[in-house]
Amino acid sequence: MKRSSVLTEKNRIKWATFFTILILLPVGLSVAGFALSRGQAAEVFLEAPDPRWESCYRDAEYMRFHHMDLLKEIRDEVVRYGIKGGITLAGCGDCHTNRDQFCDRCHEAASVRLDCFGCHYYPERALDRELLRVGMIVQATQDGR
Amino acid sequence: MLAGASGALSLPVLTSCTAETASADSVLTGKRWGMVIDLTRCREGCTACMDACRQENNVAFHGDARWDVHWIRRASLKPKDEDSGLSEKSVLLMCNHCDNPPCAQVCPVQATYKREDGIVVVDHHRCIGCRYCMIACPYNARFFNFKENEDWPNQDYPKRSHGVVEACNFCAHLLDQGLRPACVEACQNAGAGALVFGDLNDRTSEVSQLVAGGFVKRIREDWGTKPKVYYIGL
């Protein structure tokens, strides 16, 4: 008897309003967040390369979206066909000296695990060094896994 | 330095390992690396070649026989029959770089392959760690990386990640620079000179002369693997 009396006309409007707000709240928050963040200047995401070097192997736009294709192409040339003397990972490190800022920051943001540094040397991650210093990890690993 | 991929293609290419298939002529004129191990000169207890190899190629040593990786190692061969009159022998074992490599035949992803200059190499990017090659290799020359190698003595050369198989590659990266393998260099520096390395196709080279001398043996030639590592005093 009591249960049927819960959804009176007045209660129904109250509940409908409550659920509408509940559903629209996350949408509203994200829209608000987006609107607020639009005004701010974009954060510098990658470190500025060494100014001694004027250009990369390719233009920045290509490198940003296709560096993995380029690296795989070079890898096959070097490993399978013995064509050496071109692009090397160590050569990347000549300009982009900070792996934390250059590789890992983007890859962590995009949640793409890169598998290069388990075998190839690239300057140690500053994060690993710090964790090693404070004793949170026992031995710094190069691949950051 | 800043040459692109197209620039890399135009750079001097080693004739020994180009993509094009070897014609009958280039088989004779191209390089075919081989090694002669003179066991009569090899000193008992000397580890110069093994240490140099570990230093140069970042070969993992964990101190546990289950996980240790060896590109060149010393084994003691005991005669099966004690009355045979044969004595125990200390032999250096390594990848024999077979002309007919069983490891390359069984590799399901063609990660192991024979270069044009005859060196059997592993492409660690392709290796899936199935260990078929370890089963196929009759010389037990291949080792699996059960653990991540934490030591990195030579940072110019990559180490191997956990989960791939590796074996001696005659220090291919040094050969490409015109240098000799690290073990050969170390053996010379140690004054033993037991390891001789060179081009088997070049008749004037030291290895060719030693091989032509007829005092060399290969391990289990009856298997038909045609190794390019020859032994004197085996």
Interface residues (C-beta under 8 A of the other chain):
Chain A: W53 S55 C56 Y57 R58 L70 E73 I74 R75 E77 V79 R80 Y81 G82 I83 K84 G85 G86 I87 A90 G91 D94 D115 G118 C119 H120 Y121 Q139 T141 Q142 D143
Chain B: M1 L2 A3 G4 A5 G7 A8 L9 L11 P12 V13 L14 S16 C17 T18 A19 Y113 R115 E116 D123 H124 H125 E148 E150 W152 Q155 D156 P158 K159 R160 S161 H162 D176
